[in-house]
């Protein structure tokens, strides 16, 4: 039974060198019988490019989305792709600055973790990291 690797990328935050690196990693993994790779990109919308994973360098170098960030929506989409949680790795590549309600993201990550999916979050170099603070009225960024 092959492992599933879902690579979920916020391409707006990726610079040329980073796009090339992640594209190569996706392409190199997709040719093995032991690993099935899916490629998902997002901003406020989600685009599944899994059928193009063998050309992932070209795809990532040329793709442009509109902007904004809804990480929760992207992770929820990836959650639907999981068919064997114990043999799935979700790699999330973003600056982690959520532009939507973070409770969606937190809930999806919690469900994935509880189901047995291995989660890897890769923060993009040079990104401005912001922490989330929970208040009685909801969530906000602290900086």
Buried (B, 14 or more C-beta within 10 A) or exposed (E): EEBBBBBBBBBBBBEEEBBBBBBEBBBEBBEEEEBBBBBBBBBBEBBBBBEBBBBBBEBBBEBEBEEEBBBBBBBBBBBEBBEBBEBBBBBBBBBBBBBBEBEBBBBBBEBBEEEEBBEEEBEBEEEEEBEBEEEEEEEEEEE
